[in-house]
Amino acid sequence: MLLYAPNRLKAIENIQANIRLGKFNDKVEPDDPVVDEEWLRKAVLSQLSVRDSLSYKCKNWLARTYVDLLMMRYSKGDSIEGLEKISDLKGGAIVTSNHFNPFDTGPLRNLSRRTGRRRLWAVSTGTNFVMPGINGFTLRYSDTVPIIDDKEYMYETFRPMLTAVLQKGNFVLIFPEQEMWFNYRRPRPGKRGAYLFAAENFVPVVSVFVEMRDVDKWLSSASSSENEGYFTQVSCVAHVLGVIYPDANLSVRDNSKMMCERDNELRREAYERIYHRGIDAPFHFSDIAGYKGCSPASSEY
C-alpha cells in the first residue's frame, strides 16, 4: 500500500498519546487543515451545486480513473476473503471498515466491484473537499457524500443525498472510527452515526475488517524522506465479516445501537483471530503495520 504523507513518526506518537487517554476516535494527523466552519459549509454546498454539470461529470471520471490507476499500481498484493457472505446481497448497503491509510479504500473498491457494483461511494469529512493538490481534487470529484458538523446541512443536504445514493443500490463506505490512525492494526470502537444512517434508511451494514501484512521490502517514501528507513511495504486482506440487518421490530435508535454493538463485536473477534493478540493488550510498535523503528542498515528495532 502506498505511503503518501509526511510526519508519520509524529502521527505514531499521537496514536500512543490518544491510547493512553482512551481517546480512540480523536485526530492523530499532525497536518490536518483547520478551517472556519461557515466558510467550509459554503465551500461544500458550492461544490455540490455543480454536480449535475458536464464539467463536474468529466472531473468525476478523471478522479475515479486516477484512483483506479493508483490502486492497480499499489494494491497488487491485496485480496478479499469472505466475499461469498455478500454474494446474494441486493440493493444499497452501508459498508463499514477500519480506517488506517489515505488509500485504504482500495480493497473496498475492489470488493464493491466484485459484487457487480461499478462504483463505491464514501462519506467523507468536509475538510477533505478543501485540500489542495491532487488529493484535494480526487476527494472533491470522486463519488463522495461530504459530511460536516452542521445540523441544518445534515438534515437538509446530507441525509437526502445519502438516501438517494443508497436507493440506487450503491454501497456507501463509512468509517465508524471517524479519524484515520496511520497503519494501526487494531479496530477502534465505532461511533453510532454510520449505524444511525443505516437504520434510518433500513439498509444492512456490511461489516469489513482489513488485515495488514508486512511485506519484506522497504518502502521509500512517496512524499517525505523522513519516512524512509522506518517502514516496509504493507499488503491488505479485506475480510468480509458478515451482513448486519436492521430489525423491523426495533426503533431507529435501538437498531442503530444493536448494529453498532454487533459490528464492534465482529471486528474485535476478527482482530483477535487474525493477529492472535488480545484487543486490550498493551500497545506495541508492531500494532503499526510496516513500522520497524529503525533504518535498513540497522538490525535493532
HELIX and SHEET records of a PDB file:
HELIX    1   1 ARG A    8  LEU A   21  1                                  14    
HELIX    2   2 GLU A   37  LEU A   48  1                                  12    
HELIX    3   3 LEU A   54  TYR A   74  1                                  21    
HELIX    4   4 LEU A   83  ILE A   86  5                                   4    
HELIX    5   5 GLY A  106  ARG A  114  1                                   9    
HELIX    6   6 GLY A  126  VAL A  130  5                                   5    
HELIX    7   7 GLY A  133  TYR A  141  1                                   9    
HELIX    8   8 LYS A  151  TYR A  153  1                                   3    
HELIX    9   9 MET A  154  PHE A  158  3                                   5    
HELIX   10  10 ARG A  159  GLN A  167  1                                   9    
HELIX   11  11 GLY A  193  GLU A  200  1                                   8    
HELIX   12  12 SER A  225  ASN A  227  5                                   3    
HELIX   13  13 VAL A  252  TYR A  275  1                                  24    
HELIX   14  14 PHE A  285  ASP A  287  5                                   3    
SHEET    1   A 7 SER A  79  GLU A  81  0                                        
SHEET    2   A 7 THR A 232  ILE A 244  1                                        
SHEET    3   A 7 VAL A 205  TRP A 218 -1                                        
SHEET    4   A 7 ALA A  93  THR A  96  1                                        
SHEET    5   A 7 PHE A 171  ILE A 174  1                                        
SHEET    6   A 7 LEU A 120  THR A 125  1                                        
SHEET    7   A 7 THR A 144  ILE A 147  1                                        
END                                                                             
